[in-house]
Amino acid sequence: QQLVECRNSLVASILDEDLDRAESLLNDNIAELHALTESFELHSHAVTTSELLVTEQSVACQLAVCQNNLATVLGRKGQRDQAVRVVREAIAKLQPWVAQRPTDAEAQEQLAVANNNLGQLLWLEAADEAFKVAEKSLRGQTQRLDQRSETLSRLAGVLHNLAMVHHTQKLNSTAIEYLTEAMELQAQAVKQVPFHQGYRKYLEEHRELLDQILNQFKVSNIPESAIRRVSEQSLAELSQ
């Protein structure tokens, strides 16, 4: 499992320069994690039930992370159908796991990530549905647990994706509502971790898309003062 973590770290560092190597490393991880899962059935008598549950949970989440990352790599390589297959496989495994273990926060979050990935891959075909599944899961996380910066940022990212879909469908009022909330959530993440450059970058991207939509369309049922207030608050967070 430590070797798997090391490979995941290496994948993150080479993702922008060597997709083939990243794919190979992730495939190695997935194969070994599948083998490890099978070994549980053969050697479950040798460990206590509590030890087995902890190890199974850890491996299940590691497998989900690897499958989500592999889907991202395949998507970047233009192998969309393969990426969709991998992410659907991750969702199919995570759904019953989460249903049986509703307190497993990490698995819940990876299921949301998988649905968000599926929405990005499918885009207008079924993206709205997939993004809303991810949104529901992440909202549940923020309500049950302390509002972690990572979860807030992920939820903001899903809302950004929903805004893009609705903007494409000319549903600009809804798109603005999604982006306004995305900026509020992302600003909270920035406040929790002020030096996280990724969070600041995402906040700027939410603001840029909101400005783009507002410049193109005049939406009478969204108070401009409210939108301006959120924008100013988010920019203040960026400047801190």
Long-range contacts (C-beta under 8 A, 24 or more apart in sequence): 1-36, 1-58, 1-59, 1-62, 3-32, 4-29, 4-32, 4-33, 4-62, 4-66, 5-62, 8-62, 8-65, 8-66, 8-69, 11-69, 11-73, 15-72, 15-73, 15-76, 19-73, 19-76, 19-77, 22-69, 22-73, 23-70, 23-73, 23-74, 23-77, 26-66, 26-69, 26-70, 26-73, 27-70, 29-62, 29-66, 30-63, 30-66, 30-67, 30-70, 33-59, 33-62, 33-63, 33-66, 34-63, 37-63, 57-101, 57-104, 57-106, 57-107, 60-93, 60-94, 60-97, 60-107, 61-104, 61-106, 61-107, 61-110, 63-90, 63-93, 64-90, 64-93, 64-94, 64-107, 64-110, 64-111, 64-113, 64-114, 65-110, 67-114, 68-110, 68-113, 68-114, 68-117, 71-114, 71-117, 71-121, 72-117, 75-117, 75-120, 75-121, 80-121, 83-117, 83-121, 84-118, 84-121, 84-122, 87-114, 87-117, 87-118, 87-121, 88-118, 90-114, 91-115, 91-118, 105-141, 105-144, 105-145, 108-137, 108-140, 108-141, 109-137, 109-138, 109-141, 109-150, 109-151, 109-154, 111-137, 112-137, 112-138, 112-141, 112-154, 112-158, 113-154, 116-154, 116-157, 116-158, 116-161, 119-161, 119-165, 120-161, 123-165, 124-165, 124-168, 124-169, 127-161, 127-165, 128-162, 128-165, 128-166, 131-158, 131-161, 131-162, 131-165, 132-162, 134-158, 135-159, 135-162, 147-188, 148-192, 149-188, 149-189, 149-192, 149-193, 149-196, 149-199, 150-189, 152-185, 152-186, 152-188, 152-189, 152-192, 153-185, 153-186, 153-189, 153-198, 153-199, 153-202, 155-185, 156-181, 156-182, 156-183, 156-185, 156-186, 156-189, 156-202, 156-206, 157-182, 157-202, 159-185, 160-202, 160-205, 160-206, 160-209, 163-209, 163-213, 164-209, 167-209, 167-213, 172-213, 172-216, 172-217, 172-219, 173-219, 173-221, 173-222, 175-213, 176-210, 176-213, 176-214, 176-219, 176-222, 176-227, 177-222, 179-206, 179-209, 179-210, 179-213, 180-210, 180-222, 180-226, 180-227, 180-230, 182-206, 183-207, 183-210, 183-230, 183-231, 183-233, 183-234, 184-230, 184-233, 184-234, 186-234, 187-233, 187-234, 187-237, 190-237, 190-238, 190-240, 191-237, 194-240, 200-237, 200-238, 203-234, 203-237, 203-238, 204-238, 206-234, 207-231, 207-234, 207-235
